[in-house]
Amino acid sequence: LLTALRSNSSGGLDLGCITIVYPFELELASGEIITISSESDFEDIENSTGEDVAVDFVFPLSVINNEDEEAFEVNNNLELGTAFASCIPNEG
């Protein structure tokens, strides 16, 4: 899911039909936790060339359903994957 994220004008990163709201945290391969507060923060880690790449989200995450703008929280990868898989994106 990390590679599918795109910027969204609503203040987060878009996964088609859901948006992960800023700020959120990512765990790097080294175990370090970094905070992503903007699109440029995410682009910096996405474009990093070192071995310390983002490997996972730190939960819980605040998420918005892009269709009805309902906010909710996901507490693990299963809940995030289910939210992503349970809707059909309007584009892409």
KOLDOFI-303679 format. One line per field, with one value per atom (N, C-alpha, C): residue number from 1; x, y, z; atom name; chain; residue in three letters. Coordinates in Angstrom, 3 decimals, always signed. Example, Ala and Ser with C-alpha at 12.3 -4.5 7.8 and 13.67 -1.06 7.14 Angstrom:
// residues 2
rofi: [1/1/1/2/2/2]
x: [+13.190/+12.300/+13.200/+12.850/+13.670/+12.900]
y: [-5.690/-4.500/-3.300/-2.250/-1.060/+0.030]
z: [+7.800/+7.800/+7.800/+7.080/+7.140/+7.870]
marlo: [N/CA/C/N/CA/C]
panu: [A/A/A/A/A/A]
selum: [ALA/ALA/ALA/SER/SER/SER]
***
This chain:
// residues 92
rofi: [1/1/1/2/2/2/3/3/3/4/4/4/5/5/5/6/6/6/7/7/7/8/8/8/9/9/9/10/10/10/11/11/11/12/12/12/13/13/13/14/14/14/15/15/15/16/16/16/17/17/17/18/18/18/19/19/19/20/20/20/21/21/21/22/22/22/23/23/23/24/24/24/25/25/25/26/26/26/27/27/27/28/28/28/29/29/29/30/30/30/31/31/31/32/32/32/33/33/33/34/34/34/35/35/35/36/36/36/37/37/37/38/38/38/39/39/39/40/40/40/41/41/41/42/42/42/43/43/43/44/44/44/45/45/45/46/46/46/47/47/47/48/48/48/49/49/49/50/50/50/51/51/51/52/52/52/53/53/53/54/54/54/55/55/55/56/56/56/57/57/57/58/58/58/59/59/59/60/60/60/61/61/61/62/62/62/63/63/63/64/64/64/65/65/65/66/66/66/67/67/67/68/68/68/69/69/69/70/70/70/71/71/71/72/72/72/73/73/73/74/74/74/75/75/75/76/76/76/77/77/77/78/78/78/79/79/79/80/80/80/81/81/81/82/82/82/83/83/83/84/84/84/85/85/85/86/86/86/87/87/87/88/88/88/89/89/89/90/90/90/91/91/91/92/92/92]
x: [+0.809/+0.000/+0.851/+2.041/+2.905/+3.199/+3.404/+3.741/+2.539/+1.341/+0.133/-0.302/+0.319/-0.093/+0.183/-0.777/-0.647/-1.163/-0.668/-1.112/-2.596/-3.225/-4.647/-4.825/-5.594/-5.771/-6.477/-7.023/-7.748/-6.838/-5.531/-4.636/-4.121/-3.904/-3.379/-2.905/-2.660/-2.235/-3.353/-3.620/-4.768/-4.432/-5.342/-5.245/-6.430/-6.842/-7.962/-9.268/-9.791/-11.079/-10.985/-9.793/-9.574/-8.334/-8.299/-7.154/-6.599/-5.286/-4.606/-4.259/-4.779/-4.701/-3.347/-2.768/-1.557/-1.911/-0.993/+0.277/+0.084/+0.977/+1.019/+2.474/+2.711/+4.082/+4.355/+5.608/+6.087/+7.269/+7.372/+8.534/+9.508/+10.775/+11.823/+12.424/+13.162/+13.794/+14.706/+15.291/+16.185/+15.428/+14.092/+13.284/+12.953/+13.599/+13.317/+11.895/+11.234/+9.892/+9.999/+9.412/+9.412/+7.979/+7.780/+6.465/+6.358/+5.265/+4.965/+3.862/+4.213/+3.264/+2.845/+3.439/+3.133/+3.524/+3.102/+3.465/+4.977/+5.636/+7.091/+7.812/+7.307/+7.890/+7.820/+6.668/+6.491/+7.385/+7.470/+8.326/+9.788/+10.218/+11.599/+11.925/+11.047/+11.323/+11.127/+10.168/+9.920/+11.106/+11.776/+12.892/+14.251/+14.282/+15.561/+16.225/+17.534/+18.266/+18.979/+18.952/+19.611/+18.806/+19.340/+18.653/+17.589/+17.557/+16.598/+15.290/+14.551/+13.303/+12.113/+10.991/+9.762/+9.270/+8.958/+8.503/+7.073/+6.569/+5.218/+4.704/+3.397/+2.744/+2.839/+2.771/+2.627/+1.159/+0.507/-0.934/-1.186/-2.344/-3.483/-3.283/-4.061/-4.071/-5.462/-5.503/-6.778/-6.987/-8.161/-8.469/-9.807/-9.937/-11.203/-11.663/-12.933/-13.555/-13.813/-13.189/-13.302/-14.686/-15.496/-16.834/-17.820/-17.812/-18.783/-18.113/-16.788/-15.982/-16.092/-16.461/-16.544/-15.139/-14.791/-13.498/-13.618/-12.563/-12.513/-11.052/-10.814/-9.469/-9.226/-8.025/-7.633/-6.496/-6.512/-5.594/-4.510/-4.575/-3.556/-3.624/-2.689/-2.639/-3.876/-4.442/-5.642/-6.801/-7.012/-8.085/-7.831/-6.573/-6.249/-6.476/-6.026/-6.230/-7.695/-8.470/-9.912/-10.601/-10.229/-10.810/-10.461/-9.225/-8.783/-9.503/-9.641/-10.235/-11.755/-12.385/-13.852/-14.522/-13.770/-14.369/-13.722/-14.417/-13.913/-13.541/-12.261/-11.861/-12.562/-12.857/-13.505/-12.536/-11.240/-10.229/-9.129/-8.447/-7.294/-7.706]
y: [-1.199/+0.000/+1.261/+1.193/+2.376/+2.915/+2.031/+2.490/+3.035/+2.780/+3.269/+4.648/+5.174/+6.462/+7.619/+8.533/+9.742/+10.915/+12.123/+13.299/+13.553/+14.163/+14.483/+15.852/+16.698/+18.067/+18.140/+17.031/+17.046/+16.933/+16.998/+16.958/+15.587/+14.774/+13.450/+12.797/+11.504/+10.736/+9.806/+9.799/+9.126/+7.692/+6.780/+5.387/+5.040/+5.953/+5.711/+6.144/+5.383/+5.730/+6.068/+5.977/+6.410/+7.304/+8.185/+9.071/+8.864/+8.665/+8.606/+10.039/+10.491/+11.891/+12.197/+13.361/+13.856/+14.315/+14.294/+13.584/+12.106/+11.300/+9.884/+9.465/+8.288/+7.829/+6.595/+6.503/+5.339/+4.736/+3.421/+2.734/+2.469/+2.794/+2.540/+1.168/+0.659/-0.662/-0.748/+0.378/+0.404/+0.319/+0.457/+0.490/+1.901/+2.898/+4.302/+4.646/+5.479/+5.958/+7.413/+7.743/+9.127/+9.610/+10.901/+11.509/+12.118/+11.816/+12.380/+13.418/+14.684/+15.778/+16.482/+16.084/+16.759/+15.873/+16.275/+15.547/+15.546/+16.670/+16.725/+15.776/+15.608/+14.629/+13.227/+12.893/+11.567/+11.396/+12.424/+12.349/+12.176/+12.838/+12.699/+11.253/+10.584/+9.196/+8.269/+8.582/+7.764/+7.828/+8.979/+9.169/+8.881/+8.462/+8.186/+7.000/+7.070/+6.029/+5.066/+5.317/+4.432/+3.172/+2.322/+1.079/+1.276/+2.456/+2.717/+3.235/+2.353/+2.708/+2.466/+3.081/+2.873/+1.446/+0.772/-0.612/-0.812/+0.118/-0.079/+1.213/+1.271/+2.348/+2.064/+3.121/+2.985/+3.272/+2.322/+2.431/+2.944/+3.556/+3.703/+4.850/+4.783/+5.814/+6.422/+7.726/+8.393/+8.351/+7.912/+7.695/+8.337/+8.817/+9.381/+8.579/+8.202/+7.591/+8.719/+8.660/+9.747/+9.889/+8.846/+8.910/+9.669/+9.400/+10.077/+11.004/+11.120/+11.981/+11.605/+10.361/+9.877/+9.535/+10.044/+9.762/+8.534/+7.736/+6.587/+6.264/+5.333/+4.956/+3.506/+3.218/+1.826/+1.508/+0.297/-0.062/-1.058/-1.568/-2.516/-2.662/-3.427/-3.608/-4.302/-5.216/-5.906/-4.927/-4.069/-3.069/-2.095/-1.681/-0.779/-1.467/-2.688/-3.444/-3.691/-3.974/-4.189/-2.916/-1.769/-0.486/-0.172/-0.447/-0.208/-1.132/-2.391/-3.378/-3.317/-2.679/-2.704/-1.650/-0.812/+0.194/+0.173/+0.711/+0.754/+2.191/+2.475/+3.845/+4.368/+5.663/+6.284/+6.476/+6.579/+6.763/+5.737/+5.434/+4.523/+3.112]
z: [+0.000/+0.000/+0.000/+0.583/+0.628/-0.768/-1.733/-3.080/-3.830/-3.353/-4.025/-3.555/-2.509/-1.947/-2.898/-3.012/-3.824/-3.017/-3.318/-2.571/-2.807/-1.813/-1.866/-1.237/-1.871/-1.388/-0.037/+0.435/+1.706/+2.923/+2.733/+3.880/+4.229/+3.232/+3.484/+2.214/+2.291/+1.131/+0.698/-0.572/-1.162/-1.554/-1.250/-1.680/-2.572/-3.436/-4.333/-3.724/-2.804/-2.220/-0.740/-0.170/+1.209/+1.251/+2.237/+2.435/+3.836/+3.925/+5.218/+5.583/+6.717/+7.120/+7.772/+7.409/+8.085/+9.479/+10.411/+10.355/+10.672/+10.147/+10.495/+10.563/+11.104/+11.281/+10.435/+9.979/+9.245/+9.988/+9.940/+10.486/+9.352/+9.576/+8.594/+8.832/+7.858/+7.964/+9.183/+9.588/+10.760/+12.076/+12.022/+13.238/+13.679/+13.057/+13.377/+12.950/+13.746/+13.444/+13.012/+11.852/+11.375/+11.210/+11.389/+11.235/+9.849/+9.176/+7.862/+8.078/+7.853/+8.085/+6.814/+5.685/+4.426/+3.252/+2.079/+0.869/+0.675/+0.980/+0.802/+1.757/+2.982/+3.906/+3.302/+2.737/+2.153/+0.932/+0.086/-1.095/-0.708/+0.375/+0.830/+1.167/+1.901/+2.270/+1.077/+0.216/-0.975/-1.936/-2.000/-2.925/-2.306/-1.049/-0.411/-1.094/-1.216/-1.931/-1.004/+0.275/+1.237/+1.483/+2.329/+2.665/+3.727/+4.350/+5.419/+4.827/+4.197/+3.525/+4.447/+4.103/+4.871/+4.649/+5.736/+5.640/+6.140/+6.955/+7.484/+8.107/+8.235/+8.965/+10.459/+11.254/+12.699/+12.993/+13.633/+13.889/+15.284/+15.510/+14.607/+13.606/+12.510/+11.479/+11.393/+11.184/+10.898/+9.398/+8.990/+7.578/+7.250/+6.021/+5.534/+4.334/+4.334/+3.163/+2.164/+0.993/+0.028/-0.586/-0.537/-1.138/-0.268/+1.037/+1.910/+2.932/+2.850/+3.724/+5.199/+5.484/+6.861/+7.368/+8.541/+9.157/+10.056/+10.071/+10.962/+11.250/+12.139/+12.544/+12.179/+11.695/+11.470/+12.437/+12.980/+14.055/+13.663/+12.431/+11.984/+10.466/+9.911/+8.461/+7.909/+8.669/+8.208/+8.038/+9.020/+8.915/+7.764/+7.575/+6.469/+5.133/+5.007/+3.770/+3.479/+4.511/+4.338/+3.886/+4.489/+4.085/+2.632/+2.245/+0.875/-0.105/+0.251/-0.646/-0.699/+0.285/+0.350/-0.500/-1.168/-2.029/-3.402/-4.342/-5.706/-6.013/-6.265/-6.568/-7.821/-7.812/-8.964/-10.123/-9.828/-10.854/-10.676/-11.774/-11.687/-11.519]
marlo: [N/CA/C/N/CA/C/N/CA/C/N/CA/C/N/CA/C/N/CA/C/N/CA/C/N/CA/C/N/CA/C/N/CA/C/N/CA/C/N/CA/C/N/CA/C/N/CA/C/N/CA/C/N/CA/C/N/CA/C/N/CA/C/N/CA/C/N/CA/C/N/CA/C/N/CA/C/N/CA/C/N/CA/C/N/CA/C/N/CA/C/N/CA/C/N/CA/C/N/CA/C/N/CA/C/N/CA/C/N/CA/C/N/CA/C/N/CA/C/N/CA/C/N/CA/C/N/CA/C/N/CA/C/N/CA/C/N/CA/C/N/CA/C/N/CA/C/N/CA/C/N/CA/C/N/CA/C/N/CA/C/N/CA/C/N/CA/C/N/CA/C/N/CA/C/N/CA/C/N/CA/C/N/CA/C/N/CA/C/N/CA/C/N/CA/C/N/CA/C/N/CA/C/N/CA/C/N/CA/C/N/CA/C/N/CA/C/N/CA/C/N/CA/C/N/CA/C/N/CA/C/N/CA/C/N/CA/C/N/CA/C/N/CA/C/N/CA/C/N/CA/C/N/CA/C/N/CA/C/N/CA/C/N/CA/C/N/CA/C/N/CA/C/N/CA/C/N/CA/C/N/CA/C/N/CA/C/N/CA/C/N/CA/C/N/CA/C/N/CA/C/N/CA/C/N/CA/C/N/CA/C/N/CA/C/N/CA/C/N/CA/C]
panu: [A/A/A/A/A/A/A/A/A/A/A/A/A/A/A/A/A/A/A/A/A/A/A/A/A/A/A/A/A/A/A/A/A/A/A/A/A/A/A/A/A/A/A/A/A/A/A/A/A/A/A/A/A/A/A/A/A/A/A/A/A/A/A/A/A/A/A/A/A/A/A/A/A/A/A/A/A/A/A/A/A/A/A/A/A/A/A/A/A/A/A/A/A/A/A/A/A/A/A/A/A/A/A/A/A/A/A/A/A/A/A/A/A/A/A/A/A/A/A/A/A/A/A/A/A/A/A/A/A/A/A/A/A/A/A/A/A/A/A/A/A/A/A/A/A/A/A/A/A/A/A/A/A/A/A/A/A/A/A/A/A/A/A/A/A/A/A/A/A/A/A/A/A/A/A/A/A/A/A/A/A/A/A/A/A/A/A/A/A/A/A/A/A/A/A/A/A/A/A/A/A/A/A/A/A/A/A/A/A/A/A/A/A/A/A/A/A/A/A/A/A/A/A/A/A/A/A/A/A/A/A/A/A/A/A/A/A/A/A/A/A/A/A/A/A/A/A/A/A/A/A/A/A/A/A/A/A/A/A/A/A/A/A/A/A/A/A/A/A/A/A/A/A/A/A/A]
selum: [LEU/LEU/LEU/LEU/LEU/LEU/THR/THR/THR/ALA/ALA/ALA/LEU/LEU/LEU/ARG/ARG/ARG/SER/SER/SER/ASN/ASN/ASN/SER/SER/SER/SER/SER/SER/GLY/GLY/GLY/GLY/GLY/GLY/LEU/LEU/LEU/ASP/ASP/ASP/LEU/LEU/LEU/GLY/GLY/GLY/CYS/CYS/CYS/ILE/ILE/ILE/THR/THR/THR/ILE/ILE/ILE/VAL/VAL/VAL/TYR/TYR/TYR/PRO/PRO/PRO/PHE/PHE/PHE/GLU/GLU/GLU/LEU/LEU/LEU/GLU/GLU/GLU/LEU/LEU/LEU/ALA/ALA/ALA/SER/SER/SER/GLY/GLY/GLY/GLU/GLU/GLU/ILE/ILE/ILE/ILE/ILE/ILE/THR/THR/THR/ILE/ILE/ILE/SER/SER/SER/SER/SER/SER/GLU/GLU/GLU/SER/SER/SER/ASP/ASP/ASP/PHE/PHE/PHE/GLU/GLU/GLU/ASP/ASP/ASP/ILE/ILE/ILE/GLU/GLU/GLU/ASN/ASN/ASN/SER/SER/SER/THR/THR/THR/GLY/GLY/GLY/GLU/GLU/GLU/ASP/ASP/ASP/VAL/VAL/VAL/ALA/ALA/ALA/VAL/VAL/VAL/ASP/ASP/ASP/PHE/PHE/PHE/VAL/VAL/VAL/PHE/PHE/PHE/PRO/PRO/PRO/LEU/LEU/LEU/SER/SER/SER/VAL/VAL/VAL/ILE/ILE/ILE/ASN/ASN/ASN/ASN/ASN/ASN/GLU/GLU/GLU/ASP/ASP/ASP/GLU/GLU/GLU/GLU/GLU/GLU/ALA/ALA/ALA/PHE/PHE/PHE/GLU/GLU/GLU/VAL/VAL/VAL/ASN/ASN/ASN/ASN/ASN/ASN/ASN/ASN/ASN/LEU/LEU/LEU/GLU/GLU/GLU/LEU/LEU/LEU/GLY/GLY/GLY/THR/THR/THR/ALA/ALA/ALA/PHE/PHE/PHE/ALA/ALA/ALA/SER/SER/SER/CYS/CYS/CYS/ILE/ILE/ILE/PRO/PRO/PRO/ASN/ASN/ASN/GLU/GLU/GLU/GLY/GLY/GLY]
***
